[in-house]
Amino acid sequence: METTVLVTGATGFIGRRLVSELTEAGTRVRAMTRRPDDYDGPGEPVKADVNEPDSLTAALEGVDVAVYLVHSLDHDDFEERDARAARSFGAAAARAGTRQIVYLGGLGDDGDLSPHLRSRREVESLLGEAGVPVTTLRAAIVVGHGGVSWELTRQLVKNLPAMVVPRWTATRTQPIAVDDVIRYLAGVIDNPDAIGKTFEIGGPEAMTYVDMLTVASELANGRSIPVVPVPVLTPRLSSYWLALVTDVDLTTGRNLIDSMTTEVVVQDRRILDVVPGEPLPYREAVRRALAERLADGKAV
């Protein structure tokens, strides 16, 4: 029997790529969006909003697997909003008889989480509260054209002749190419070896944010930019600094930076047993992000 997959956030950075990947593979996909009349991507558009529980019933009817790609980082009360939405979605999926929820969460140790990462971890449990098994992929920074975290990096190295960076940029993280995120998401959907399990995903390198900025500058500008760390730039001040030199929303930037003060690296590589294949190096992920931006008609 053909598997029907519902992808929430179908017009977003991850969602639109996943819908394309699944439909090209012959999977029946429902693309969940608040504005189906404006949807021009593949799959079957369906109108629903995770913040409107009554709208989820029709969207989830007959769905075998639901992919949950929703968050509210652009709101100050994102923790409460995301908790309510996850609980409602999990309950609606249970009523519909959905047999798996796939969720893209945040990488990090349970004992040392920022509010953003703590919220992502809470969503994992709330999605499964009504009984539907949840498969979680935990990732750090996703590198790809259109992603907020990558866009911060790209604009910083483009707009600043030299980089005065806060202390938290010495924190290690494990960036991952968006192509690998999509490959892993598609690989765990309706996969019996992944049902109800949590996996950490990342590229092959653990890097500091300074390292990431340096590589991005080399590839985007053909040169490295000077980097000068300063110890007094707090996460809150850093968010105002980002708002001055990038067009990323202030609230989103502040919530992301809160997470960047915490080291997030892959400790468990079990995902390679379920979805084989080595992930792309950071340098190649940056090259692809820049190339896609150029192909989209935008200057690097």
Sine and cosine of phi, psi and omega as CSV:
sin_phi,cos_phi,sin_psi,cos_psi,sin_omega,cos_omega
0.00,0.00,0.66,-0.75,-0.03,-1.00
-0.93,0.36,0.70,-0.71,0.03,-1.00
-0.99,0.13,0.73,-0.68,0.09,-1.00
-0.97,-0.25,0.81,-0.58,-0.06,-1.00
-0.90,-0.44,0.78,-0.63,0.12,-0.99
-0.99,-0.17,0.80,-0.60,0.05,-1.00
-0.93,-0.37,0.92,-0.40,0.09,-1.00
-0.98,0.19,0.35,-0.94,-0.03,-1.00
0.86,0.51,0.64,0.77,-0.15,-0.99
-0.92,0.40,-0.30,0.95,0.02,-1.00
-0.99,-0.15,0.03,1.00,-0.07,-1.00
-1.00,0.09,-0.01,-1.00,-0.06,-1.00
-0.81,0.59,-0.75,0.66,0.01,-1.00
-1.00,0.08,-0.70,0.72,-0.13,-0.99
-0.86,0.52,-0.71,0.70,-0.06,-1.00
-0.92,0.40,-0.56,0.83,0.05,-1.00
-0.94,0.35,-0.66,0.76,-0.02,-1.00
-0.92,0.40,-0.67,0.74,0.03,-1.00
-0.85,0.53,-0.70,0.71,0.02,-1.00
-0.89,0.46,-0.70,0.71,0.00,-1.00
-0.87,0.50,-0.71,0.71,-0.06,-1.00
-0.94,0.34,-0.69,0.73,-0.02,-1.00
-0.92,0.40,-0.60,0.80,0.05,-1.00
-0.90,0.44,-0.47,0.88,0.03,-1.00
-1.00,0.09,0.00,1.00,0.05,-1.00
1.00,-0.04,0.16,0.99,0.02,-1.00
-0.99,0.17,0.62,-0.78,0.09,-1.00
-0.98,0.19,0.86,-0.51,-0.12,-0.99
-0.83,-0.56,0.72,-0.69,0.20,-0.98
-0.97,-0.23,0.82,-0.57,-0.02,-1.00
-0.99,-0.12,0.96,-0.27,-0.07,-1.00
-0.99,0.12,0.79,-0.61,-0.03,-1.00
-0.48,-0.88,0.43,-0.90,0.05,-1.00
-0.98,0.21,-0.30,0.95,-0.05,-1.00
-0.76,-0.65,0.96,0.27,-0.06,-1.00
-0.89,0.45,-0.46,0.89,0.00,-1.00
-0.92,0.39,-0.41,0.91,0.00,-1.00
-1.00,-0.07,-0.06,1.00,-0.09,-1.00
-0.97,0.22,0.79,-0.61,-0.02,-1.00
-0.83,-0.56,0.30,0.96,0.01,-1.00
-1.00,-0.06,-0.06,-1.00,0.02,-1.00
-0.96,0.28,0.10,-0.99,-0.01,-1.00
0.99,0.10,0.00,-1.00,0.00,-1.00
-0.98,-0.18,0.92,-0.38,-0.01,-1.00
-0.94,0.35,0.66,-0.75,0.03,-1.00
-0.70,-0.72,0.70,-0.71,-0.07,-1.00
-1.00,0.06,0.82,-0.57,0.08,-1.00
-0.20,-0.98,0.34,-0.94,-0.01,-1.00
-0.62,-0.78,0.80,-0.60,-0.03,-1.00
-0.89,0.45,-0.33,0.94,0.04,-1.00
-1.00,0.05,0.01,1.00,0.06,-1.00
-0.81,-0.59,1.00,0.06,-0.13,-0.99
-0.78,0.63,-0.61,0.79,-0.04,-1.00
-0.90,0.43,-0.40,0.92,-0.04,-1.00
-0.98,0.21,-0.23,0.97,-0.11,-0.99
-0.99,0.16,-0.39,0.92,-0.08,-1.00
-0.86,0.52,-0.79,0.61,-0.03,-1.00
-0.92,0.39,-0.61,0.79,-0.03,-1.00
-0.90,0.44,-0.57,0.82,-0.08,-1.00
-1.00,-0.07,-0.11,0.99,-0.03,-1.00
-0.87,0.49,0.83,-0.56,0.02,-1.00
0.98,0.22,0.14,0.99,-0.03,-1.00
-1.00,0.06,0.76,-0.65,0.02,-1.00
-1.00,0.05,-0.68,0.73,-0.02,-1.00
-0.74,-0.67,0.72,-0.69,0.04,-1.00
-0.89,-0.45,0.76,-0.65,0.03,-1.00
-0.97,-0.24,0.85,-0.52,-0.12,-0.99
-0.97,-0.25,0.93,-0.36,-0.08,-1.00
-0.80,-0.61,0.68,0.74,-0.12,-0.99
-0.92,-0.40,0.68,-0.73,0.16,-0.99
-0.46,-0.89,0.22,-0.98,-0.11,-0.99
-0.80,-0.60,0.69,0.72,-0.08,-1.00
-0.89,0.46,-0.31,0.95,-0.01,-1.00
-1.00,0.06,0.20,0.98,0.07,-1.00
-0.86,-0.51,0.61,-0.79,0.03,-1.00
-0.91,0.42,-0.51,0.86,-0.02,-1.00
-0.99,-0.15,0.60,0.80,-0.12,-0.99
-0.87,0.50,-0.53,0.85,-0.04,-1.00
-0.90,0.44,-0.72,0.69,0.00,-1.00
-0.92,0.38,-0.68,0.73,-0.02,-1.00
-0.89,0.46,-0.71,0.70,-0.03,-1.00
-0.93,0.37,-0.56,0.83,0.03,-1.00
-0.91,0.42,-0.72,0.70,0.01,-1.00
-0.88,0.48,-0.70,0.71,-0.05,-1.00
-0.90,0.43,-0.68,0.73,-0.02,-1.00
-0.90,0.44,-0.68,0.73,0.00,-1.00
-0.89,0.45,-0.69,0.73,0.00,-1.00
-0.91,0.42,-0.67,0.74,-0.04,-1.00
-0.92,0.39,-0.69,0.72,0.01,-1.00
-0.87,0.49,-0.65,0.76,0.01,-1.00
-0.92,0.39,-0.67,0.74,0.01,-1.00
-0.91,0.42,-0.62,0.78,0.03,-1.00
-0.90,0.43,-0.63,0.78,0.03,-1.00
-0.90,0.43,-0.69,0.72,0.02,-1.00
-0.89,0.46,-0.55,0.84,-0.04,-1.00
-0.99,0.16,-0.18,0.98,-0.02,-1.00
0.99,0.15,0.32,0.95,0.06,-1.00
-0.87,0.49,0.68,-0.73,-0.12,-0.99
-0.99,-0.16,-0.14,0.99,0.04,-1.00
-0.38,-0.92,0.67,-0.74,0.21,-0.98
-0.92,-0.39,0.74,-0.67,0.07,-1.00
-0.94,-0.34,0.78,-0.63,-0.10,-1.00
-0.77,-0.64,0.71,-0.71,0.10,-0.99
-0.99,-0.12,0.96,-0.26,-0.05,-1.00
-0.96,-0.27,-0.30,-0.95,-0.08,-1.00
-0.93,-0.37,0.65,-0.76,0.01,-1.00
-0.97,0.26,0.53,-0.85,0.06,-1.00
0.51,-0.86,0.49,-0.87,0.03,-1.00
-0.95,0.31,0.62,-0.79,-0.07,-1.00
-0.85,0.53,-0.54,0.84,-0.12,-0.99
-0.99,0.12,-0.10,0.99,-0.10,-0.99
-0.61,-0.79,0.96,0.27,-0.10,-0.99
-0.87,-0.50,0.62,-0.78,0.14,-0.99
-0.96,0.28,0.21,-0.98,0.06,-1.00
-0.82,0.57,-0.64,0.77,0.02,-1.00
-0.88,0.48,-0.77,0.64,-0.02,-1.00
-0.94,0.33,-0.56,0.83,0.06,-1.00
-0.89,0.45,-0.62,0.79,0.04,-1.00
-0.91,0.41,-0.67,0.74,0.03,-1.00
-0.87,0.50,-0.64,0.77,-0.01,-1.00
-0.93,0.37,-0.63,0.78,0.03,-1.00
-0.90,0.44,-0.64,0.77,0.01,-1.00
-0.87,0.49,-0.62,0.79,0.05,-1.00
-0.79,0.61,-0.75,0.66,-0.07,-1.00
-0.96,0.28,-0.61,0.79,-0.04,-1.00
-0.93,0.36,-0.55,0.83,0.03,-1.00
-0.88,0.48,-0.55,0.83,-0.03,-1.00
-0.99,-0.11,0.06,1.00,-0.10,-1.00
-0.85,0.52,-0.56,0.83,-0.05,-1.00
-1.00,0.03,-0.01,1.00,0.14,-0.99
0.90,-0.43,-0.14,0.99,0.04,-1.00
-0.98,0.21,0.79,-0.61,0.02,-1.00
-0.88,0.48,0.70,-0.71,-0.03,-1.00
-0.93,-0.36,0.76,-0.65,0.17,-0.99
-0.97,-0.23,0.86,-0.52,-0.05,-1.00
-0.92,-0.39,0.73,-0.68,0.18,-0.98
-0.94,-0.34,0.87,-0.50,-0.01,-1.00
-0.98,-0.18,0.85,-0.52,-0.06,-1.00
-0.79,-0.62,0.38,-0.92,0.13,-0.99
-0.99,-0.10,-0.76,-0.65,-0.03,-1.00
-0.95,0.31,0.77,-0.64,0.05,-1.00
-0.99,-0.17,0.83,-0.55,-0.08,-1.00
-0.99,-0.16,0.90,-0.45,0.02,-1.00
-0.01,-1.00,0.46,-0.89,-0.01,-1.00
-0.86,0.51,0.83,-0.55,0.01,-1.00
0.98,-0.18,-0.20,0.98,0.04,-1.00
-0.98,0.19,0.64,-0.77,-0.09,-1.00
-0.90,0.45,-0.73,0.69,-0.04,-1.00
-0.89,0.45,-0.68,0.73,0.05,-1.00
-0.91,0.41,-0.63,0.78,-0.02,-1.00
-0.89,0.45,-0.58,0.81,0.12,-0.99
-0.85,0.53,-0.74,0.67,-0.01,-1.00
-0.88,0.48,-0.76,0.66,-0.06,-1.00
-0.87,0.48,-0.70,0.72,-0.04,-1.00
-0.94,0.34,-0.56,0.83,0.03,-1.00
-0.89,0.46,-0.74,0.67,-0.05,-1.00
-0.96,0.28,-0.36,0.93,0.04,-1.00
-0.99,0.15,-0.65,0.76,-0.20,-0.98
-1.00,-0.03,-0.28,0.96,-0.08,-1.00
-0.93,-0.37,0.80,-0.61,0.06,-1.00
-0.94,0.33,-0.46,0.89,0.09,-1.00
-0.58,-0.81,0.43,-0.90,-0.13,-0.99
-0.92,-0.39,0.92,-0.39,0.18,-0.98
-1.00,-0.10,0.94,-0.34,-0.19,-0.98
-0.90,-0.43,0.53,-0.84,0.05,-1.00
-0.96,0.29,0.24,-0.97,-0.07,-1.00
-0.87,0.49,-0.53,0.85,-0.08,-1.00
-0.92,0.40,-0.19,0.98,0.01,-1.00
-0.95,0.30,-0.11,0.99,0.11,-0.99
-1.00,0.06,-0.04,1.00,0.04,-1.00
-0.95,0.33,0.63,-0.78,0.01,-1.00
-1.00,0.07,0.57,-0.82,0.10,-1.00
-0.60,-0.80,0.05,-1.00,-0.02,-1.00
-0.72,-0.69,1.00,0.09,-0.05,-1.00
-0.90,0.43,0.42,-0.91,-0.02,-1.00
-0.67,-0.74,0.65,-0.76,0.04,-1.00
-0.93,0.38,0.62,-0.79,0.01,-1.00
-0.87,0.48,-0.53,0.85,0.04,-1.00
-0.86,0.51,-0.61,0.79,0.02,-1.00
-0.96,0.29,-0.58,0.81,0.06,-1.00
-0.86,0.51,-0.72,0.69,0.00,-1.00
-0.90,0.44,-0.66,0.75,0.02,-1.00
-0.88,0.48,-0.67,0.74,0.01,-1.00
-0.93,0.36,-0.69,0.73,0.03,-1.00
-0.86,0.52,-0.76,0.65,0.00,-1.00
-0.89,0.46,-0.57,0.82,-0.05,-1.00
-0.95,0.30,-0.42,0.91,-0.01,-1.00
-1.00,-0.08,-0.22,0.98,0.00,-1.00
-0.90,0.43,0.84,-0.54,0.02,-1.00
0.85,0.53,0.45,0.89,0.02,-1.00
-0.99,-0.13,0.91,-0.42,-0.06,-1.00
-0.87,0.50,-0.42,0.91,0.02,-1.00
-0.97,0.22,-0.13,0.99,-0.05,-1.00
-0.92,-0.40,-0.21,0.98,-0.09,-1.00
-0.86,0.50,0.80,-0.60,0.08,-1.00
0.96,0.29,0.22,0.98,-0.07,-1.00
-0.92,-0.40,0.34,-0.94,0.02,-1.00
-0.89,-0.46,0.73,-0.69,-0.02,-1.00
-0.78,-0.63,0.57,-0.82,0.12,-0.99
-0.99,-0.12,0.71,-0.70,0.00,-1.00
-0.79,-0.62,0.59,-0.81,0.00,-1.00
-0.16,-0.99,0.21,-0.98,0.09,-1.00
-0.96,0.30,-0.05,-1.00,-0.06,-1.00
-0.97,0.23,-0.21,0.98,-0.09,-1.00
-0.88,-0.48,0.69,-0.72,0.25,-0.97
-1.00,-0.02,0.80,-0.60,-0.13,-0.99
-0.69,-0.73,0.42,-0.91,0.19,-0.98
-0.99,0.13,0.29,-0.96,0.04,-1.00
-0.91,0.42,-0.53,0.85,0.07,-1.00
-0.89,0.46,-0.69,0.73,0.06,-1.00
-0.85,0.52,-0.70,0.72,-0.01,-1.00
-0.89,0.45,-0.69,0.72,0.02,-1.00
-0.89,0.45,-0.63,0.77,-0.01,-1.00
-0.89,0.45,-0.75,0.67,0.02,-1.00
-0.89,0.45,-0.69,0.73,-0.01,-1.00
-0.88,0.47,-0.63,0.78,0.02,-1.00
-0.92,0.40,-0.66,0.75,0.02,-1.00
-0.86,0.51,-0.68,0.73,-0.06,-1.00
-0.98,0.18,-0.56,0.83,-0.04,-1.00
-0.99,0.12,-0.61,0.80,-0.12,-0.99
-0.94,-0.35,-0.17,0.99,-0.05,-1.00
0.98,0.22,0.20,0.98,-0.02,-1.00
-0.35,-0.94,0.36,-0.93,0.11,-0.99
-1.00,0.06,0.55,-0.83,0.07,-1.00
-0.98,-0.21,0.55,-0.83,0.03,-1.00
-0.88,0.47,0.64,-0.77,0.00,-1.00
-0.84,-0.54,0.83,-0.56,-0.03,-1.00
-0.84,-0.54,0.96,-0.27,0.02,-1.00
-0.96,0.29,0.61,-0.79,0.11,-0.99
-0.80,-0.60,0.72,-0.70,-0.14,-0.99
-0.99,0.15,-0.18,0.98,-0.18,-0.98
-0.98,-0.19,0.04,1.00,-0.04,-1.00
-1.00,0.06,0.98,-0.18,-0.03,-1.00
-0.95,0.30,0.26,-0.97,0.06,-1.00
-0.82,0.58,-0.63,0.77,0.00,-1.00
-0.92,0.40,-0.71,0.70,0.05,-1.00
-0.90,0.44,-0.59,0.81,0.02,-1.00
-0.88,0.48,-0.60,0.80,-0.01,-1.00
-0.91,0.41,-0.59,0.81,0.08,-1.00
-0.93,0.36,-0.61,0.79,0.07,-1.00
-0.86,0.51,-0.71,0.71,0.03,-1.00
-0.89,0.46,-0.64,0.77,-0.02,-1.00
-0.89,0.46,-0.47,0.88,0.01,-1.00
-0.97,0.26,-0.55,0.84,-0.15,-0.99
-0.92,-0.40,-0.04,1.00,0.07,-1.00
-0.70,-0.71,0.18,-0.98,0.03,-1.00
-0.98,-0.22,0.29,0.96,0.03,-1.00
-0.96,0.29,0.70,-0.72,0.00,-1.00
-0.79,0.61,0.68,-0.73,-0.08,-1.00
-0.86,0.51,-0.71,0.70,-0.02,-1.00
-0.90,0.43,-0.70,0.72,0.04,-1.00
-0.88,0.48,-0.71,0.70,0.01,-1.00
-0.86,0.50,-0.69,0.72,0.00,-1.00
-0.90,0.43,-0.67,0.74,0.00,-1.00
-0.92,0.39,-0.60,0.80,0.05,-1.00
-0.92,0.38,-0.68,0.73,-0.03,-1.00
-0.90,0.43,-0.58,0.81,0.07,-1.00
-0.82,0.57,-0.58,0.81,0.01,-1.00
-0.98,0.22,-0.46,0.89,-0.07,-1.00
-0.96,0.28,-0.16,0.99,0.06,-1.00
-0.99,0.12,-0.13,0.99,-0.03,-1.00
-0.95,-0.31,0.76,-0.65,0.05,-1.00
-0.92,0.39,0.77,-0.64,0.02,-1.00
-0.73,-0.68,0.98,-0.21,0.01,-1.00
-0.76,-0.65,0.45,-0.90,-0.02,-1.00
-0.95,0.32,0.79,-0.61,0.06,-1.00
-0.94,-0.33,-0.30,0.95,-0.14,-0.99
-0.75,-0.66,0.85,-0.53,-0.07,-1.00
-0.96,-0.28,0.43,0.90,-0.04,-1.00
-0.87,0.49,-0.38,0.92,-0.01,-1.00
-0.85,0.53,-0.49,0.87,-0.03,-1.00
-0.93,0.36,-0.37,0.93,0.07,-1.00
-0.97,0.22,-0.47,0.88,-0.06,-1.00
-1.00,-0.06,-0.65,0.76,0.04,-1.00
-0.80,-0.60,1.00,0.02,-0.10,-0.99
-0.91,0.42,0.35,-0.94,0.04,-1.00
0.87,-0.49,0.76,-0.65,0.00,-1.00
-0.97,0.25,0.66,-0.75,0.00,-1.00
-0.96,0.29,0.32,-0.95,-0.03,-1.00
-0.95,0.31,0.59,-0.81,0.12,-0.99
-0.91,0.41,0.36,-0.93,-0.02,-1.00
-0.86,0.51,-0.67,0.74,-0.03,-1.00
-0.86,0.51,-0.67,0.75,0.03,-1.00
-0.94,0.35,-0.60,0.80,0.05,-1.00
-0.88,0.47,-0.65,0.76,0.03,-1.00
-0.91,0.41,-0.70,0.72,0.03,-1.00
-0.83,0.56,-0.71,0.71,-0.02,-1.00
-0.92,0.40,-0.63,0.78,0.01,-1.00
-0.90,0.44,-0.68,0.73,0.01,-1.00
-0.92,0.38,-0.65,0.76,0.01,-1.00
-0.90,0.43,-0.64,0.77,0.01,-1.00
-0.92,0.39,-0.59,0.81,0.05,-1.00
-0.90,0.45,-0.69,0.73,0.05,-1.00
-0.89,0.46,-0.66,0.75,0.02,-1.00
-0.90,0.43,-0.41,0.91,0.03,-1.00
-0.99,0.11,0.05,1.00,0.04,-1.00
0.99,0.14,0.34,0.94,-0.05,-1.00
-0.90,-0.43,0.58,-0.81,0.02,-1.00
-0.94,0.34,0.58,-0.81,0.06,-1.00
-0.92,0.40,0.00,0.00,0.00,0.00
